[in-house]
Amino acid sequence: MNMNKDKRLKLGLPKGSLQEATLKLFRKAGYYVSVSSRSYYPVFDDEEIHSMLIRAQEMARYVEDGHLDCGLTGKDWILEQNADVVEVAELIYGKGGFSPVKWVIAVPMDSKIKRVEDLEGKRIATELVGFTKRYLKSKGVKAEVDFSWGATEVKPPHLADAIVELTETGASLRANNLRIVETIIESTTRFIANKKAWQDKWKRQKMKNIAMLLQGALTAEAKVGLKMNVPEKSFKRVLNLLSAMHSPTVSPLSDTGWYAVEVITDEKMVRDLIPKLKSIGASGIVEYPLNKVIP
């Protein structure tokens, strides 16, 4: 099938820890994506999207330079690269869940370092070198910041006095006998665009559509749908209970005196909500999952 070469969006997907979560998100957003185990070029069922797997650490630079029209990476790596890109959308997801990740300064449990100012003249190991240097400078602290190629947690106290490391729960730091001195940045995934590509009307709309669907898929992660049958005598009580969350959709049933009621709500509330609905007269209660919720 022939395609206008101008109608082509070059999309960067993060290779590594975010890869599976990102592909899952795109699939839930409605895109079929296939990836060969040896290929760095995922194939979309949308011929207008040409994608490439790139490490999140490098994504912002390639988007800024125009090698890619857009991509997904962490806010931390945008700041690390000091990249001049358009942030199209914030997408709060990661390899471990749906919360922001943190970059923290950590030291051995018995270290005398208690605050950032105590790092004066010390050696720090991290993968986030550029941002860490700028952060320390903003605090008036001079320290040696070395790039770490991995296994950063094992470096204190012999190879470094402190580290700046990514954490979601802090469990890995505690397992390596480290304590957190300070959080220097919280980061979430961002959908970013090249500035020139963003000025292209077709590409901008294509990116906006992708961002909308991805955000809708993320919103749906925490939501479920509920539908039920409600007799007229219980109608007001059910509506009062549901209206505390959202305005439900109501339709009269063919059986006189009965209504079909449907509502979207937070999944975590359902276990308490369903017994209450049942106790006040709702019946035929069905809970169903959602793929996307678009405001």
ABEGO torsion letter per residue (X at the ends): XBBBAABBBBBBBBBEAAAAAAAAAAAAAGBBBBBBAABABBBBABAABBBBBBBAAAAAAAAAAGABABBBBBAAAAAAAGBBBBBABBBBBBAAEABBBBBBBBBBAABABABAAAABGBBBBBABAAAAAAAAAAAGBBBBBBBBAEGAAAAOAAABABBBBBBAAGAAAAAAGBBBABBABBBBBBBBBBAAAAABAAAAAAAAAAAAAAAAAAAAAABBBBBBBBBAAAAAAAAAAAAAABBBBBBBBABBGBBBBBBBBBAAAAAAAAAAAAAAGBBGBBBBBBABBBX
